[in-house]
């Protein structure tokens, strides 16, 4: 279980060393850690964006081929008709033949998607939030947080009203996220494989995720910063809280979002 302290400091987004107050630590951040649950739910949820693919129904079979039968000292597989070309007399249709059909052709009616219980998804989200408040787990995920004052990191609500990307970058640096943002920039690499030709040419690390209560310009201000993502506290997605199924993402909360955590993820007992 995550070790909880009674209060968390709120830092001024314009001056990272200045504290503007404190807020009570939500119970949700003391949730037992369940990496097995996060992995399982992440794996199943990530399958729900897949698109069906299959080989065409006639692929490998659109030739007017017939077997030559017995007596010609060749295999009885169907052969392409005609003469005067390399193709004439070549074996077709069989999965062992060049240009023939595949064995057990893929179909679009495969079970691509997975249903995930809502309660399981909620448990996975809260355990991912709890893991993000523990520095060893955040560092183990690869985030650079040596300049961060404390975790969980809570910024004043003024951060939600930032409208310019330049201001947003400056605010994140003052909160101690500059080192992590630089790590993202340095990690940009060409993707291995065919994704290069499919509009996924580069890949890079994940940076900090900013969780806000109300979008007053923050979403637009931060959308073009490499590695930085934003999310509304009312609509948190496990796929972004625990990329790759590994929890411990570096989260930055606004004060309003932090106060809403108990309201959203608390129980009837508080």
ROPAVO-946802 format. One record per residue (C-alpha): residue number from 1; residue in three letters; x, y negated, z. Coordinates in pm, whole numbers, plus 32768, in hexadecimal, padded with zeros to 4 digits. Last residue first. Layout:
// ROPAVO-946802
nr, rest, c1, c2, c3
NUM, ALA, X, Y, Z
...
END
This chain:
// ROPAVO-946802
nr, rest, c1, c2, c3
270, UNK, 7A06, 7CA3, 80FD
269, UNK, 7931, 7DC4, 8177
268, UNK, 785B, 7DB5, 803F
267, UNK, 799C, 7DE6, 7F79
266, UNK, 7A88, 7CE7, 7EDD
265, UNK, 7AED, 7CED, 7D6E
264, UNK, 7A37, 7BBC, 7CE6
263, UNK, 7A0A, 7AE6, 7E1F
262, UNK, 7B56, 7B58, 7EAC
261, UNK, 7C0A, 7AF0, 7D6B
260, UNK, 7B56, 79A0, 7D50
259, UNK, 7C4A, 78E9, 7E35
258, UNK, 7D6F, 7949, 7D57
257, UNK, 7CBE, 78C8, 7C20
256, UNK, 7C7E, 7775, 7CC0
255, UNK, 7DE7, 7756, 7D37
254, UNK, 7E74, 77A5, 7BE0
253, UNK, 7F1A, 78F6, 7BCD
252, UNK, 806C, 7950, 7B33
251, UNK, 809E, 7AC2, 7AF1
250, UNK, 81E3, 7B81, 7AAB
249, UNK, 8171, 7CDC, 7A3E
248, UNK, 819F, 7DF2, 7B3D
247, UNK, 80DB, 7F12, 7AA2
246, UNK, 815B, 7FFA, 7993
245, UNK, 804E, 8081, 78A4
244, UNK, 80FA, 7FF0, 7771
243, UNK, 8097, 7E93, 77DC
242, UNK, 8005, 7E8F, 793D
241, UNK, 7F40, 7D4C, 7969
240, UNK, 7F11, 7D2B, 77F0
239, UNK, 7E77, 7E82, 77AE
238, UNK, 7DC8, 7E67, 7900
237, UNK, 7CF8, 7D43, 7882
236, UNK, 7C83, 7C34, 7970
235, UNK, 7B3A, 7B87, 7920
234, UNK, 7AC7, 7AB0, 7A43
233, UNK, 7C2E, 7A48, 7A95
232, UNK, 7C4B, 79B1, 7939
231, UNK, 7D83, 7A20, 7883
230, UNK, 7EB9, 7978, 77F4
229, UNK, 7FE9, 7A0E, 774C
228, UNK, 8154, 79A1, 773B
227, UNK, 8240, 7A75, 7667
226, UNK, 8290, 7962, 756F
225, UNK, 81DD, 7819, 75C1
224, UNK, 80D8, 77D4, 74B3
223, UNK, 7F9E, 7823, 757D
222, UNK, 800B, 7757, 76A8
221, UNK, 7F6E, 7603, 7664
220, UNK, 7E39, 769C, 75C4
219, UNK, 7DE9, 776E, 76F3
218, UNK, 7E43, 765B, 77EA
217, UNK, 7D51, 755D, 7754
216, UNK, 7C46, 7547, 7863
215, UNK, 7C15, 76C0, 7876
214, UNK, 7B81, 7713, 79C9
213, UNK, 7BFB, 7815, 7AC3
212, UNK, 7D59, 7852, 7A3D
211, UNK, 7E46, 797C, 7A2D
210, UNK, 7F97, 7934, 798D
209, UNK, 8057, 7A65, 7913
208, UNK, 81D3, 7A59, 791A
207, UNK, 82A4, 7AEA, 77FE
206, UNK, 827F, 7C2C, 7739
205, UNK, 83AC, 7C9D, 766D
204, UNK, 83CD, 7C75, 74F4
203, UNK, 8370, 7D16, 73AB
202, UNK, 8397, 7C9B, 7248
201, UNK, 8309, 7CFA, 70F4
200, UNK, 81A9, 7D53, 715C
199, UNK, 80F6, 7CD9, 7020
198, UNK, 80ED, 7E35, 6F8B
197, UNK, 8238, 7E44, 6ED1
196, UNK, 8308, 7E3A, 700E
195, UNK, 8214, 7F33, 70AB
194, UNK, 82B0, 8034, 6FC2
193, UNK, 83C3, 8092, 70B6
192, UNK, 849C, 7FDE, 71B5
191, UNK, 842C, 7E80, 7210
190, UNK, 8525, 7D69, 71E2
189, UNK, 858B, 7CD8, 7330
188, UNK, 852A, 7BB2, 7410
187, UNK, 85BF, 7BF4, 756A
186, UNK, 8674, 7AA9, 759A
185, UNK, 8530, 79E2, 7587
184, UNK, 8489, 7AC7, 7687
183, UNK, 85AF, 7AAE, 7779
182, UNK, 859C, 7932, 7758
181, UNK, 8432, 793E, 77D0
180, UNK, 849A, 7A11, 78FC
179, UNK, 85AB, 791A, 795C
178, UNK, 84BE, 77F4, 7939
177, UNK, 83B4, 788A, 7A1F
176, UNK, 8425, 77D0, 7B58
175, UNK, 82F4, 76F2, 7B94
174, UNK, 83B2, 75CD, 7AFF
173, UNK, 83EF, 7698, 79C3
172, UNK, 827C, 76EA, 79A6
171, UNK, 8222, 7579, 79C6
170, UNK, 831E, 7512, 78BB
169, UNK, 829B, 7619, 77CA
168, UNK, 8134, 75A2, 7808
167, UNK, 8191, 7435, 77D8
166, UNK, 8230, 7482, 7685
165, UNK, 8102, 7557, 7627
164, UNK, 8019, 742F, 765D
163, UNK, 7EC0, 744C, 76FE
162, UNK, 7F09, 747F, 7870
161, UNK, 7DBE, 7478, 792D
160, UNK, 7DD8, 75D8, 79BC
159, UNK, 7F2B, 7586, 7A56
158, UNK, 7E80, 747C, 7B2B
157, UNK, 7DED, 7599, 7BF8
156, UNK, 7F2A, 75B8, 7CC8
155, UNK, 800B, 76E1, 7C88
154, UNK, 8008, 7835, 7D37
153, UNK, 8128, 792C, 7D16
152, UNK, 80DD, 7A7D, 7DB8
151, UNK, 81FF, 7A8D, 7DF1
150, UNK, 82EA, 7985, 7E76
149, UNK, 83D6, 786B, 7E11
148, UNK, 8424, 78E9, 7CB3
147, UNK, 8589, 78A1, 7C42
146, UNK, 85FC, 7A0F, 7C56
145, UNK, 84C1, 7A80, 7B9E
144, UNK, 8545, 7B1D, 7A5E
143, UNK, 8446, 7C24, 79F5
142, UNK, 84C1, 7D80, 7995
141, UNK, 83AA, 7E5B, 7A1A
140, UNK, 848A, 7EB3, 7B40
139, UNK, 8497, 7D3F, 7B92
138, UNK, 831C, 7D34, 7BB5
137, UNK, 831F, 7E75, 7C83
136, UNK, 842C, 7DF1, 7D70
135, UNK, 837C, 7C9C, 7D8D
134, UNK, 822B, 7D27, 7E07
133, UNK, 8102, 7C48, 7DAB
132, UNK, 80E6, 7CDF, 7C4F
131, UNK, 80AB, 7E38, 7CE7
130, UNK, 7F6E, 7DB9, 7D91
129, UNK, 7EE6, 7D2E, 7C48
128, UNK, 7F29, 7E7B, 7B9A
127, UNK, 7E7B, 7F30, 7CBA
126, UNK, 7D52, 7E47, 7C8F
125, UNK, 7D3D, 7E82, 7B16
124, UNK, 7D55, 7FFE, 7B36
123, UNK, 7C42, 8006, 7C3D
122, UNK, 7B60, 7F34, 7B5D
121, UNK, 7BA3, 8016, 7A31
120, UNK, 7B56, 8149, 7B04
119, UNK, 7A0F, 80AE, 7B74
118, UNK, 79AF, 8062, 7A0B
117, UNK, 79EC, 81CB, 79A2
116, UNK, 7AB0, 81E8, 785E
115, UNK, 7A1A, 826B, 7719
114, UNK, 7B22, 82CD, 761D
113, UNK, 7B3D, 827E, 74AB
112, UNK, 7BCD, 8338, 737F
111, UNK, 7B0C, 847D, 738A
110, UNK, 7B54, 84EA, 7222
109, UNK, 7A36, 84A3, 7133
108, UNK, 7B13, 83EE, 7038
107, UNK, 7BA7, 8535, 6FBD
106, UNK, 7D10, 85AA, 6F94
105, UNK, 7D4D, 86C3, 6E9A
104, UNK, 7D91, 881F, 6F29
103, UNK, 7EAF, 886E, 6E37
102, UNK, 7EF4, 8758, 6D40
101, UNK, 7E7F, 875E, 6BD6
100, UNK, 7F73, 8791, 6AB9
99, UNK, 8068, 8698, 6A21
98, UNK, 818F, 8782, 6A57
97, UNK, 8106, 88D9, 6AB2
96, UNK, 810F, 896E, 6C13
95, UNK, 7FBA, 88DC, 6C6B
94, UNK, 7F2C, 898B, 6B3C
93, UNK, 7E65, 88BC, 6A3F
92, UNK, 7F6B, 88BC, 692B
91, UNK, 8086, 8991, 6897
90, UNK, 8137, 88FF, 6769
89, UNK, 80E0, 898D, 6613
88, UNK, 80C6, 883C, 656A
87, UNK, 8152, 8729, 664B
86, UNK, 82A1, 871A, 659E
85, UNK, 81FA, 86B8, 6456
84, UNK, 81D1, 874B, 62F9
83, UNK, 80BB, 8834, 6362
82, UNK, 7F60, 8835, 63FC
81, UNK, 7EC8, 88BD, 653C
80, UNK, 7F41, 889A, 66A4
79, UNK, 7F63, 89E8, 6756
78, UNK, 7E87, 8A9E, 6852
77, UNK, 7F4F, 8B93, 692F
76, UNK, 7F70, 8CF6, 68A7
75, UNK, 80E9, 8CFF, 68C9
74, UNK, 81B0, 8D3D, 678C
73, UNK, 820D, 8E7C, 66D1
72, UNK, 8118, 8E3C, 65B7
71, UNK, 8040, 8F70, 65E9
70, UNK, 7F4F, 8EF1, 66F1
69, UNK, 7E77, 8DBB, 66E6
68, UNK, 7EDE, 8C71, 664D
67, UNK, 7E29, 8BBF, 676A
66, UNK, 7D5B, 8A92, 670A
65, UNK, 7D95, 891C, 6727
64, UNK, 7CB4, 87FD, 66BB
63, UNK, 7D63, 8714, 67B5
62, UNK, 7CB4, 8639, 68B8
61, UNK, 7CFD, 8721, 69DF
60, UNK, 7E2C, 8684, 6A89
59, UNK, 7D64, 8563, 6B19
58, UNK, 7BF1, 85A3, 6ADD
57, UNK, 7B71, 8564, 6C41
56, UNK, 7C60, 8446, 6C86
55, UNK, 7D4D, 8471, 6DAF
54, UNK, 7CD2, 83E7, 6EF9
53, UNK, 7CF1, 82B6, 6FD9
52, UNK, 7C0E, 8239, 70ED
51, UNK, 7C64, 80F3, 7197
50, UNK, 7CF0, 80EC, 72F6
49, UNK, 7C8E, 7FD8, 73E7
48, UNK, 7BEE, 80C8, 74E1
47, UNK, 7D27, 819A, 750D
46, UNK, 7DC4, 8093, 75EF
45, UNK, 7CB0, 80C7, 76ED
44, UNK, 7D04, 8238, 7714
43, UNK, 7E7A, 8208, 7748
42, UNK, 7E46, 80DB, 782B
41, UNK, 7D4E, 819B, 7904
40, UNK, 7E40, 82C0, 7930
39, UNK, 7F76, 81EA, 7968
38, UNK, 7EC7, 8107, 7A63
37, UNK, 7E37, 8233, 7B1D
36, UNK, 7F8B, 82DC, 7B3C
35, UNK, 802D, 8195, 7BAA
34, UNK, 7F3A, 8181, 7CD0
33, UNK, 7FAF, 807B, 7DC9
32, UNK, 7ECD, 8053, 7EF8
31, UNK, 7E1E, 7EFD, 7EF6
30, UNK, 7EC0, 7DE8, 7FC1
29, UNK, 7E98, 7CE9, 7EA9
28, UNK, 7D1F, 7D25, 7EA8
27, UNK, 7D07, 7CB2, 800F
26, UNK, 7D47, 7B4D, 7F9D
25, UNK, 7E68, 7A92, 8047
24, UNK, 7DDB, 7958, 80E5
23, UNK, 7E3C, 7817, 803A
22, UNK, 7F4D, 771A, 808F
21, UNK, 7F90, 75AF, 8043
20, UNK, 802A, 74BE, 7F48
19, UNK, 818A, 754E, 7F55
18, UNK, 8299, 748F, 7E9C
17, UNK, 83C0, 754F, 7E0A
16, UNK, 8315, 7594, 7CBD
15, UNK, 82CE, 7426, 7C75
14, UNK, 81C9, 73E8, 7B67
13, UNK, 8113, 7531, 7BAC
12, UNK, 8101, 74DE, 7D20
11, UNK, 8128, 7625, 7DDA
10, UNK, 8021, 76DC, 7EA8
9, UNK, 80B1, 77B1, 7FC0
8, UNK, 801C, 7905, 8016
7, UNK, 7F80, 7961, 8164
6, UNK, 7F56, 7A92, 8247
5, UNK, 8069, 7B73, 81C1
4, UNK, 8011, 7CB6, 810F
3, UNK, 80ED, 7DE8, 80E6
2, UNK, 8079, 7EA1, 7FAF
1, UNK, 8000, 8000, 8000
END
